[in-house]
Amino acid sequence: MSDTGITLALAVVREINTEEDMLTGIHHYETMGSLEVVDIASIQGVVGRIWNRDRWAIVD
């Protein structure tokens, strides 16, 4: 039996449905969907969010 360990790096990702504001091009969402646990190595990009006009706006 080996005493060496394995390090796992996991992330929790939440699905959202966005709507684009045709005037500004900003994507907004009001509700979130299901959670999924993924290997962090599979993540290709991340986004942020800000509270804007009573809903969340996506910032990338």
C-alpha positions as CSV (number, residue, x, y, z in Angstrom):
1,M,0.0,0.0,0.0
2,S,1.3,3.4,-0.9
3,D,1.3,6.5,1.4
4,T,1.1,9.0,-1.4
5,G,-2.1,10.9,-1.8
6,I,-4.0,12.2,-4.7
7,T,-5.1,15.9,-4.9
8,L,-8.4,16.6,-6.5
9,A,-9.5,20.1,-7.5
10,L,-13.3,20.3,-8.0
11,A,-15.6,23.3,-8.7
12,V,-19.3,23.7,-8.3
13,V,-20.9,25.3,-11.4
14,R,-24.5,26.6,-11.5
15,E,-26.5,26.7,-14.7
16,I,-28.3,30.0,-15.7
17,N,-30.4,31.1,-18.6
18,T,-29.5,34.5,-19.8
19,E,-31.4,37.2,-21.8
20,E,-29.5,39.8,-23.8
21,D,-30.5,43.4,-23.6
22,M,-30.6,44.4,-27.3
23,L,-29.7,48.0,-26.6
24,T,-26.6,47.4,-24.4
25,G,-25.6,43.9,-25.3
26,I,-25.5,43.0,-21.6
27,H,-26.7,39.5,-20.6
28,H,-29.0,39.3,-17.6
29,Y,-30.5,36.5,-15.6
30,E,-33.1,36.4,-12.8
31,T,-33.0,32.7,-11.6
32,M,-30.4,30.0,-11.4
33,G,-30.7,26.3,-12.3
34,S,-29.1,23.1,-11.2
35,L,-25.6,22.6,-9.7
36,E,-22.9,20.4,-11.2
37,V,-19.6,19.4,-9.7
38,V,-16.8,19.4,-12.3
39,D,-13.0,18.8,-12.5
40,I,-11.5,22.3,-12.3
41,A,-9.1,21.4,-15.2
42,S,-12.2,21.4,-17.5
43,I,-13.0,25.0,-16.9
44,Q,-12.1,27.2,-19.9
45,G,-13.2,30.6,-18.6
46,V,-15.0,32.3,-15.7
47,V,-17.4,35.2,-15.4
48,G,-18.6,37.6,-12.8
49,R,-21.9,39.1,-12.0
50,I,-23.2,42.5,-10.7
51,W,-26.7,43.5,-9.5
52,N,-28.2,45.8,-12.1
53,R,-31.8,47.0,-12.3
54,D,-33.3,44.4,-10.0
55,R,-31.5,41.4,-11.7
56,W,-28.0,40.0,-12.2
57,A,-25.8,41.1,-15.1
58,I,-23.0,38.9,-16.5
59,V,-19.5,40.4,-16.6
60,D,-16.8,38.6,-18.6
